[in-house]
Amino acid sequence: MSAAALGAEAAGYVSCTTCRLLSRPALAEAPGFCPRCGAELRLRRPRSIEVTWALIVAAAILYIPANALPVLTTTTLGSEESDTIITGVIYLYRSGSWFLALIVLVASVMIPLGKLVALSYLCISVQRGSAKNNHDRTRLYRLVELIGRWSMLDVFVDAFIVALVQLKPLMSVEPGSGVVYFMAVVVLTMLAAQSFDPRLIWDAHPPARGRHG
Amino acid sequence: MAEPVDSKELPVATVVRPRRARISVVWIVPVLAAIVAIGIVVQRFISEGPTITIIFRTAEGVEAGKTLIKYKDVNIGQVTAVSLTDDFAKVEVKAKIAKHAAGLMVDDATFWIVRPSISLSGISGLSTLLSGNYIGFEAGKSYASERAFTGLEVAPFIAGQPGKQFVLKAADLGSLGAGSPIYFRRLPVGQVISYGLAKDGKSVEVKIFVNAPYDKFVSHETRFWNASGVDITVDANGFGVHTESLVALLVGGLAFDTPDFLPAAQPALANWIFPLYGDRATAMKAPDAVARRYVLHFRESLRGLSMGAPVTFLGLPAGEVTSIGLSFDEKSTNIGTRVVITFFPERLLSYADPEMAAKFEAALAKSTQKRHSFLQRLVEERGLRAQLRSGSLITGQLYVAFEYFPKAPKAKVDWNPETPELPVMSSNLVELEAKLTSILDKIDKMPLDAIGDSLKKDLDNLGETLTDARKLIGSTDTLVGNVDSKLVPSLKTDLEALQRVLQATEQAMKNVDATLLGPNAPAQQELRDALTEFTRAARSLRVLLDYLERHPESPLRGKTQSSSGGK
């Protein structure tokens, strides 16, 4: 709880990421395997920041086609209408369901973007060795991990509509290619959040203060 | 800081290259993502067609992002924006055209809005009822790329169908419209694609499409005519109703045919311009190469004579009335009629048998002089005269007839003017009318009132006379009564006297027996004489009785002078 609390690494131990058993590492470079559950022991997730960065970049790239390409193509009696996420939100807003529009906007646009921004911020702060706002950053990380899956809402809705609305001659809904990229964005950001090792936030804490505090 | 280097503090060299130097495999993910994203962009860029602008008068049913552009029912683009033009007069529609259709955007490509239309000639664009209007497209023939178009108001005829397009020039559109059928021998073989005013505004240009294989029947000599609706003609030939078909009756239509008298010609080239005739008769009329114009000065009213009225020669159609007007004679300061007729000698020749026609032509066609003298002779010797005649008593339409009137007053033809004048003859009808008028005038002049008065007087007199007559009859009755009462007794005495005579005669006869039958009968002669006398007496008596019967008054009044014989 206290910022000055001693971490396992600093104390010369290694914590199993699977069963949380605290053990002494076999070697400082290669801690070996957990004596209880057999999982590979790591002081920190290897290349956590790098992997996170790579996934953030990939997600950011794919975020563009995910929003630019249509996610749904509705065919009503011969007239075809393609909607991207944003036009869907605008359509919902214009047709009076501002609440739904807000939900879709938050879940499908703001959350993925927010996750990307939040993870980038965490990575940058860790890389710069910042020791400020550790608690807030940890809370931010937890939030990112928690809400990440909710971004799939849009994909699920898509999948439902496509499966349900197939009244072929009258009306049919086809998934647009955008939904694939959108899903990729969500999955990549989830992976990025997973690959980020939150312990790194606390590593930057000056040891002296930690030991004494 | 410390000068002597503590060997323990120096790092130990590693056996393997530190892994950190290597780039993590995980970077493949963003690279892949980048490749995919770039791929999308590139694909988009490659497949990106041109954006075109179409100007429409109205954007009926056109919606941005929804309305498609279709060519042969295949989507080739989509409307991206609909806005008003800068001057707010028209609608500017921007559309994104698919890459594969970019080559179709040439400067003579056409666009139009397809909307459902239900007319008598057919139902079209029914699918748009459900899907909404779309923009139809028709490829052009040009190779010049174009990005700005002006949309058509009506759909052009969809090409790609085998056949040919022709242009008809008409004075007016009649009841035609786009889609009006075209008939060939009453078979629908095509339709009107579009129509528009000619550039000079003096005629209407109608674009038509004749489907294959019928298009080969359209030759350069083919005549097109308007089969629109009901064609009712009232002319000197009578009353005529002509229609092509029920559809044509309702929506108008065209028909074409090639006159038989023309040699078979090659099929016409596409977009050949034909004149559009008003009706079949005009269209199929043989062209009159030789046309001679003459002036006629009729002395009667021209009411009922119309331009184009037939001119007949001995009852055969030979020309038509070209103009009707007035003439002013300076000398007599008289305004008269002036009718210009056009005479087509070839038409008359077509009635003659070919050999004769050839001879005739050979004799007269060569020299104007001969022709003139020929006509002169017809006029002077045979009495060829023009006459206005009524073609139909019901309609009162007149025509000009050329007939021989041998008793017509002498006339000459003056060949000097450009259009020579031919002598005329008052029409039978007019003569009849004049006669009737004169009769009526005479009747009008008769002192009918006076006649009536005197007739009345006469009748009064007659009445009086009759009264007298009745009186006379009454007196006659009394007379007869008198005869009964007075004459009969006297007759009785007469008869008694006669009886006495007879008795005396008998006595005498007895005496005669003695005297006459004797050998010397001297009385025999006397007897004969006496008998003769007696016979006479008897005759006289009969006459008397007759007379009395007829003139019962005679015993009273005596014998009238004229009567003979008596008592």
Contacts between the chains, C-beta under 8 A, distances in Angstrom:
chain1	res1	chain2	res2	distance
A	47	B	24	5.1
A	47	B	26	7.2
A	50	B	24	4.9
A	50	B	26	6.7
A	50	B	27	7.8
A	51	B	24	6.4
A	51	B	26	4.4
A	54	B	24	6.8
A	54	B	26	4.4
A	54	B	27	4.8
A	54	B	29	5.4
A	54	B	30	5.1
A	55	B	26	7.1
A	55	B	29	6.0
A	55	B	30	7.4
A	57	B	30	3.9
A	57	B	33	7.4
A	58	B	29	4.4
A	58	B	30	3.8
A	58	B	32	7.1
A	58	B	33	3.7
A	58	B	34	7.7
A	59	B	33	7.5
A	61	B	30	6.3
A	61	B	33	4.2
A	61	B	34	5.2
A	61	B	36	7.8
A	61	B	37	4.8
A	62	B	33	4.9
A	62	B	36	7.0
A	62	B	37	6.4
A	64	B	37	6.0
A	65	B	36	7.5
A	65	B	37	5.7
A	65	B	40	4.9
A	69	B	40	7.3
A	77	B	130	4.1
A	77	B	131	5.3
A	78	B	127	6.4
A	78	B	130	6.0
A	78	B	131	3.1
A	78	B	132	7.8
A	79	B	66	5.7
A	79	B	68	7.7
A	79	B	131	4.8
A	79	B	132	5.3
A	80	B	66	7.9
A	80	B	68	7.3
A	81	B	65	7.1
A	81	B	66	6.2
A	181	B	36	7.8
A	184	B	33	7.4
A	188	B	29	7.1
A	188	B	33	7.5
A	195	B	26	7.9
